[in-house]
Amino acid sequence: ETGVTQSPTHLIKTRGQQVTLRCSSQSGHNTVSWYQQALGQGPQFIFQYYREEENGRGNFPPRFSGLQFPNYSSELNVNALELDDSALYLCASSSQKRGSSGNTIYFGEGSWLTVV
Amino acid sequence: AQSVTQPDIHITVSEGASLELRCNYSYGATPYLFWYVQSPGQGLQLLLKYFSGDTLVQGIKGFEAEFKRSQSSFNLRKPSVHWSDAAEYFCAVGPNFGNEKLTFGTGTRLTIIP
């Protein structure tokens, strides 16, 4: 049990639609990252939020966007869905402290998105 | 740019046999290294991590890993596998400041035969 919950667990969308995936972190976790894991691949870093501001982005287009809220929840939004967006989307959170390192990172169980 | 290579896509071992999963990384500074396990349809569970100090790291479920800077490797080992160890294993590297911008390998699928 990591204390990181994601919803929905599975969903199917049509190409061109928009989707919002949600993540609820442990209390006190000020950092959240989102990863995309295509079938048979390792997770790929999408972006990270620290204290509600974007703090780094991977090689994903702007139609992938996110939000982090004061209540330790976050969202991943994907616009204009493409077939290749079909994947498991993972949320990861931790409590980063200035000047510290080695923080434990907790992953949720993911949201399976199928685009048809 | 950081990268992780897991050379073995699929490994099959007998229950009770020893296991070693290979991981090689490329990183410009002192790395922060992880091994995660993923059961089918599940998220990622942390087995162990290396940040600094002793290069032999003990993790959960009887796993250990050894950091070898000279070989840029962080191989995962277990002396005796159990059927429940069948899963996908991912090695990851990140900045040593402990944030989640991790780079993962493509994974090694472990099959256990009776």
Interface residues (C-beta under 8 A of the other chain):
Chain A: T2 Q6 T31 V32 S33 Y35 G40 Q41 G42 P43 Q44 F45 Q48 Y50 N55 G56 G58 L90 A92 S93 S94 Q96 S100 S101 G102 N103 T104 I105 Y106 F107 G108 E109 G110
Chain B: V4 Y32 F34 Y36 Q42 G43 L44 Q45 L46 K49 F51 S52 F90 A92 N96 F97 G98 N99 E100 K101 L102 T103 F104 G105 T106 G107
